[in-house]
Amino acid sequence: AQIESLEEDSLLQNQPKDLLIRYWLAKSTVLELLGRDKESLAVVDKGLSLTPEQSQEHLLFKLIQIRAMMGNRDIDTALSSLDALLETSREK
């Protein structure tokens, strides 16, 4: 855990935004696949803060977030997020 924290600290210093987005996407995906849904949700929040709302990466973060919510047995919130995502896509 300490090594992981040190890696993140060094990564966050002076890195391009695109690299950080790819890092958070990969990390959130791996955590979700490992069943570490709460950690995945925390990482998704970091990634969402960096992405424009209509970007492909934003959509990927939202979908990972929904899967992690479902894995966390937070089905109602996941369905609500999915409905909001669908509504947003219809508006654009």
N, C-alpha and C positions, 0 to 999 in steps of 0.2 A: 504494500500500500504506500509506503514511503517513496519507493522508487517511482511509482506511478505519479505521485504528487509532484516529485521533483521534475519528472519528464514534462508534466503539464505546465509547471511554472516556467521552465525554460522555453517551452513551445510558445507560450503566450507573449513572451517578450519579443517585440519588434518583428512579428510575423505578418505576412500579407493576409488580408481578410479572407481571400479565397482559400488559402491553405488552412486557416482556422475552421472555415465552414466544412471543408472536406474531412478534417480531423474529427470534428464533432459529429458529422454524419456517420463516419466509420465507427467511432466509439459508441454512439447511441445504438447503432445496429448490432454491434457485437454484444453489448450489455443486454439488449433485449433478447437476442438469440440464446444467451446464457441463462435467461430467466431472472436476470437482475433488473427487474422492471422499475423499481423505485430509482435506482441509479441511472437507468436509461432515461427516465422522465426528467431528471435533473440536468442531464447532458443535453437533451432535446431543448430545454428552456434556454440554455446557453447558445445553441445553434440558431434557434428562432430569433433571438435578439440581434443576430448578425445578418439575417437574410431579408431581402425585400419581400413583401407579402405575395406578390404575383410570380415569384421565381420558382423554378423547378425544385430547388433545394428546400424552399419553404414548404412546398407540398410534400416532399419526402420526409421532412421533419415532422409534419403534422400526421402523416400516415404511420410513422414509427411511434409517435406519441399515442395514437389510437390503439395500435397493437400492444404497446406496453400497458396502457390502461386496462385493456381486456385481460392481459396476463396477470394484472394486479387485481383482477375481479372487480374492477370499477366500470362495469358494463354500461350503466346509465350515463355516466360522464362520457364514455367512449362513443356511445350512440349520439349523444348530444353534439359532440365535437364533429362527428361524421356528418350529421345533418347540417351543421354550420358550414362545414367545408363544401358540401354539395350546394348549399344556397349561395355561397360566395362564388362558386364556379359558374352558376347559372346567371349571376349578375354581370359577369364580365364578358 
